[in-house]
Amino acid sequence: MVEGRLNEIWVYLAASPLLWLTATLTCYLIALRLYRLAGSTPLLNPVMVAIALLIGLLWLTDTPYRTYFDGA
């Protein structure tokens, strides 16, 4: 039941620009959380960490930057 619903959500997001916008915001929120947990150290600047997470995500999913850029 849950798996079917997740599949529907994935199909919807993959067909729309919302996928990469959602990924960008999620990466930033994760980076912000890490930054705050680390005591706001400049070494974990949320923007830089979010960029690194997005690069990793694009690499893992073999998504061209142009596709990401069009969606985000």
N, C-alpha and C positions, 0 to 999 in steps of 0.2 A: 504494500500500500504506500508506504513512505517512499520507497525506491521509485515507484511510478510517478509520484508527484515531483520528486527531485529531477527525474528525467524530463518531465514536461517543462519545468522551470529552466533547465539547462538548454533545451531546444529553443525556448522562447528567447532567452538571453543571448544565445549564440547567433541568432538571426537578427538581432538588433544591436544598435550601438550601446545599449545599456550594459552589456557585458564588460566592456573595457572601462567604462566610467565607474561601474561598481568595483571592478578590480583595483582601480586607482585609489578610490576612496578607502577601500578595505586595507590596502597596503599602507596608506597614510595613517589610518587609525591604529594598525598594528605597530607601526614605527613610533607613533606618539606614545603608545602604552609602554613600549620598551624604553623610550627616552625618560618617561616619568619614573618607571621602576628602577632605572639606573641612577636616579638622583639628579636628573637634568644635566648629565654630563655632555659637553659639546661634542664628544667623540661619537655620540649616537644622535646626531642631528636628525630629526624626523624626516625632513625632506630628502636628505641623502640616503637614509635607510630605506625610505619608500621607493626611491629610484632604483636602488640595488635589488629590492624585492621584485619590482616590476620587470627589471632586466632578467632576473632569474625566471620569473613566470613566463615571459615571452620566449625565453630560450627553451624552457621545458615543454611548452606547448607548440614550439616551432611556428610561432606566429610572426609574420613579417611586421616590422615597425609601422609600415604604411597602414596595415589593417588596424593596428592598435590606435594609431593617430586618427584615423577616420572615425573610430568609435569613441575615443575619449575627447 
